[in-house]
Amino acid sequence: MKSVIRIGSRESRLAVIQAEIVKKQIQKYHPRIQVELTAMKTTGDKILHKSLEDIGGKGLFVKELDQALLEGRIDISVHSLKDMPMEISKELPIVAYTEREDPRDVLIYRPGFHEIPKEGVIGTSSRRRTLQMKKIYPFCTFRGIRGNVQTRLRKLDEGGYDGTVLAAAGLRRLKMEDIIGRVFEIEEMVPAAGQGILAVQGRKGEDHTYLEYVQNRKSRTEALAEREFVAALDGGCSSPIAAHARALGREIRLTGLYYCEGEDSYYTAERIGEAEKPRQLGEVLAKEMKRRSR
């Protein structure tokens, strides 16, 4: 086992806090290991005036960290699983999934407001969120907004938006729950696959036993079902496809959202399967929903 572990992360405040969660878990159970943190700005963090769809997708949030892993400058990297592309290099597999934080989406109101005006403007660059929010706020306008949590809150404060949608998990990790205006239940807005889970990526063939207490079996099971569902429907970064799984003992309940491109509409469905076969459940539900849309 290595005596020094170098963790790579994006340099935003939230990303560093998330990397610290993994760092503390390693240090708690392996006090003899020296853990170092390296933060870096990714291409996805630098280009904020364009949508991810226009500049290359979620891979831009992991590109620099992947390169650092391949070159041996870091030993593992920590990401929000929802921000990771579906296709991951076989040389850099996900080696651990952390305990899941609140997976729901939340709405933040413009300072001084306690609701969204009838014809208000909601900031989000997510097609998944926009699609579902249109049913909840049919008279609102949806305008793109990108950047880390602090950047989005600053834009909200400056005007031009009456609200913005964020992941509850990030706000809870930042200890900023007090700014949450409305929490959307899973039935109202299906989250992105992997939302609330942190993924630890490492190099293929290396010893990662020091992550044994970082790994959460329940999160891993849920993540595999959700990501398989999206992958089976060829869902990329711009796809509004969504999935949320709940592992309950020997069973796993998977909710999927399928987008009908030609009709610009969506529907959701649910299926229960064996917790030991999460990928199979994701694939089966995806195929069922795809057949139903024909």
C-alpha positions in Angstrom: 0.0 0.0 0.0 1.3 3.5 -0.9 2.5 5.8 1.9 1.5 8.9 0.0 -1.8 9.3 -1.9 -2.3 12.4 -4.2 -5.9 13.3 -4.8 -6.9 15.4 -7.8 -10.0 17.6 -8.0 -11.4 20.6 -9.7 -10.5 23.8 -8.0 -14.0 25.1 -7.1 -14.9 25.4 -3.4 -17.4 22.5 -3.7 -15.0 20.2 -5.6 -12.3 20.7 -3.0 -14.8 20.0 -0.2 -15.8 16.8 -2.0 -12.2 15.7 -2.4 -11.7 16.5 1.3 -14.5 14.0 2.2 -12.5 11.2 0.5 -9.3 12.5 2.0 -10.7 12.4 5.6 -12.1 8.9 5.1 -8.7 7.6 4.0 -6.9 9.3 6.8 -9.4 8.1 9.4 -8.8 4.4 8.6 -5.3 4.6 7.3 -3.5 7.2 9.6 -0.1 6.2 8.3 -0.9 7.3 4.8 -0.1 10.9 3.9 -2.9 12.3 1.7 -2.2 15.3 -0.5 -4.8 17.3 -2.5 -4.1 18.9 -5.9 -6.8 21.2 -7.3 -6.9 22.3 -11.0 -9.1 24.2 -13.3 -10.7 22.1 -16.0 -11.8 23.3 -19.5 -15.4 23.0 -18.5 -14.7 25.5 -15.6 -13.0 28.0 -17.9 -15.7 28.2 -20.7 -18.8 29.5 -19.0 -20.4 31.6 -21.8 -21.4 28.5 -23.8 -23.5 25.4 -23.0 -21.8 22.1 -22.4 -23.6 20.8 -25.5 -21.8 23.4 -27.7 -18.3 22.9 -26.3 -17.9 19.1 -26.0 -19.9 17.8 -23.1 -19.3 16.6 -19.6 -15.9 15.2 -20.5 -14.5 18.7 -20.3 -14.9 18.5 -16.5 -12.6 15.5 -16.2 -10.2 16.0 -19.2 -7.3 17.6 -17.2 -7.8 15.3 -14.2 -7.7 12.3 -16.5 -4.5 13.5 -18.0 -2.9 14.0 -14.6 -3.9 10.5 -13.7 -2.5 9.0 -16.8 0.8 10.9 -16.4 1.1 9.8 -12.7 0.9 13.3 -11.3 -2.1 12.3 -9.1 -3.1 8.8 -7.8 -6.9 9.2 -7.7 -9.4 11.9 -8.7 -12.8 12.8 -7.1 -15.8 13.9 -9.2 -19.5 14.4 -8.8 -20.7 11.3 -10.5 -23.5 13.2 -12.3 -20.8 15.3 -14.1 -19.0 12.3 -15.4 -19.5 11.1 -19.0 -21.1 7.7 -19.6 -18.1 6.5 -21.5 -15.0 6.2 -19.2 -11.5 5.1 -20.3 -10.8 1.4 -19.3 -7.4 2.6 -18.1 -9.1 5.0 -15.6 -12.0 3.1 -14.0 -14.2 4.3 -11.1 -12.7 2.5 -8.1 -15.1 3.8 -5.4 -18.5 5.4 -4.9 -19.2 7.4 -1.7 -22.2 7.3 0.5 -25.0 9.2 -1.3 -26.0 12.7 -0.2 -29.5 14.1 -0.9 -30.1 13.3 -4.6 -32.9 15.9 -5.2 -32.9 19.1 -7.2 -33.8 22.4 -5.4 -34.9 25.8 -6.4 -33.1 29.0 -5.2 -35.1 32.2 -5.3 -33.7 35.6 -6.2 -32.7 37.4 -2.9 -35.8 39.0 -1.3 -38.2 36.6 -3.1 -40.1 33.6 -1.6 -41.6 32.3 -4.9 -41.2 32.5 -8.6 -43.3 35.2 -10.3 -45.9 33.8 -12.8 -43.9 34.9 -15.8 -40.5 34.8 -14.1 -37.1 33.8 -15.5 -35.5 30.6 -14.2 -31.8 30.0 -14.8 -30.6 26.5 -15.8 -28.5 25.1 -18.7 -29.8 21.6 -18.1 -32.2 20.2 -20.7 -33.3 17.6 -18.1 -34.2 20.3 -15.6 -35.8 22.6 -18.1 -38.0 19.9 -19.6 -39.4 18.9 -16.2 -39.6 22.5 -14.8 -41.8 23.5 -17.7 -44.5 21.3 -16.3 -44.1 22.8 -12.8 -43.7 26.4 -14.0 -45.5 26.5 -17.4 -45.5 30.3 -17.6 -41.9 30.9 -16.9 -39.0 31.5 -19.3 -35.8 29.4 -18.9 -32.5 30.9 -19.6 -29.0 29.4 -19.6 -26.8 29.9 -16.6 -23.4 28.2 -15.9 -20.6 28.3 -13.4 -20.0 27.0 -9.9 -22.5 27.5 -7.0 -21.0 30.8 -6.0 -21.0 32.1 -9.6 -24.7 31.2 -10.1 -25.7 32.8 -6.8 -23.9 36.0 -7.8 -25.7 36.0 -11.2 -29.0 35.5 -9.3 -28.2 38.4 -7.0 -27.3 40.7 -10.0 -30.8 40.3 -11.5 -31.9 38.8 -14.8 -33.1 35.6 -13.1 -35.9 35.0 -10.6 -34.5 31.7 -9.5 -32.0 28.9 -10.4 -32.0 25.1 -10.0 -29.1 23.4 -8.2 -28.4 20.0 -6.7 -29.3 19.7 -3.0 -26.2 17.6 -2.4 -23.8 20.4 -3.3 -25.5 22.9 -1.1 -25.6 20.5 1.8 -21.9 19.8 1.4 -21.3 23.6 1.3 -23.4 24.0 4.5 -25.7 26.3 2.5 -29.1 24.6 3.1 -30.6 27.8 4.4 -30.8 29.3 0.9 -32.9 26.5 -0.5 -36.3 27.8 -1.5 -38.1 24.7 -2.7 -37.1 21.0 -2.8 -38.3 19.0 -5.7 -39.2 15.4 -4.8 -38.0 12.6 -7.1 -41.6 12.2 -8.4 -41.6 15.9 -9.4 -38.2 16.0 -11.0 -36.1 12.9 -11.7 -32.5 13.7 -10.9 -29.5 13.2 -13.1 -28.0 9.7 -13.0 -25.5 9.5 -10.1 -26.7 12.8 -8.5 -25.5 13.0 -4.8 -22.8 10.4 -5.3 -19.0 11.1 -5.5 -17.0 8.9 -7.8 -13.3 8.1 -7.2 -11.4 7.4 -10.3 -8.0 5.6 -10.4 -5.5 3.8 -12.7 -6.3 0.3 -13.9 -4.4 -2.5 -12.1 -3.3 -0.5 -9.1 -3.9 -1.3 -5.5 -6.9 0.7 -4.2 -7.6 -1.2 -1.0 -7.1 2.0 1.0 -10.5 3.1 -0.4 -12.3 0.2 1.3 -14.0 2.5 3.8 -14.8 5.1 1.1 -16.7 2.6 -1.0 -20.4 2.4 -0.3 -22.1 -0.7 -1.7 -25.6 0.8 -1.7 -24.4 3.9 -3.7 -22.5 1.6 -6.1 -25.6 -0.5 -6.8 -27.7 2.6 -7.4 -25.1 4.2 -9.6 -24.7 1.2 -11.8 -28.4 0.9 -12.4 -28.8 4.6 -13.2 -25.8 4.9 -15.5 -26.7 1.7 -17.3 -30.2 3.0 -18.0 -28.8 6.3 -19.5 -26.1 4.4 -21.4 -28.6 2.0 -22.9 -30.5 5.0 -24.3 -27.3 6.5 -25.7 -27.7 9.5 -23.3 -24.9 12.0 -23.6 -24.2 15.2 -21.7 -27.0 17.1 -23.5 -29.6 14.4 -23.2 -32.5 15.1 -20.8 -32.6 11.4 -19.9 -32.7 10.9 -16.1 -32.6 8.1 -13.6 -32.9 7.5 -9.9 -32.5 4.2 -8.1 -33.2 3.2 -4.5 -31.6 0.0 -3.2 -33.8 -1.5 -0.5 -32.3 -4.7 0.9 -32.2 -7.4 -1.9 -34.3 -5.2 -4.2 -33.6 -2.1 -6.2 -36.3 0.3 -7.5 -35.4 2.3 -10.6 -37.2 5.3 -11.9 -36.3 6.4 -15.4 -37.2 9.4 -17.6 -37.3 8.9 -21.3 -37.4 11.9 -23.7 -39.3 11.6 -27.0 -37.3 13.7 -29.4 -39.8 14.0 -32.2 -42.7 15.0 -29.8 -40.5 17.1 -27.5 -42.2 15.3 -24.5 -41.2 12.8 -21.9 -42.6 10.2 -19.6 -41.4 8.3 -16.6 -41.6 4.7 -15.6 -40.5 2.5 -12.7 -39.3 -1.1 -12.4 -38.0 -3.2 -9.5 -35.2 -5.7 -9.9 -32.5 -7.7 -8.0 -30.0 -5.5 -6.1 -27.3 -8.0 -7.3 -28.1 -7.2 -10.9 -28.3 -3.4 -11.2 -26.9 -3.1 -14.7 -29.5 -5.6 -15.9 -32.3 -3.6 -14.3 -31.1 -0.4 -16.0 -30.9 -2.0 -19.4 -34.3 -3.8 -19.1 -36.1 -0.5 -18.1 -34.4 1.4 -20.9 -35.5 -1.1 -23.5 -39.0 -1.2 -22.2 -39.4 2.6 -22.3 -37.8 2.7 -25.8 -40.3 0.2 -27.1 -43.2 2.0 -25.5 -42.3 5.2 -27.3 -42.5 3.7 -30.8 
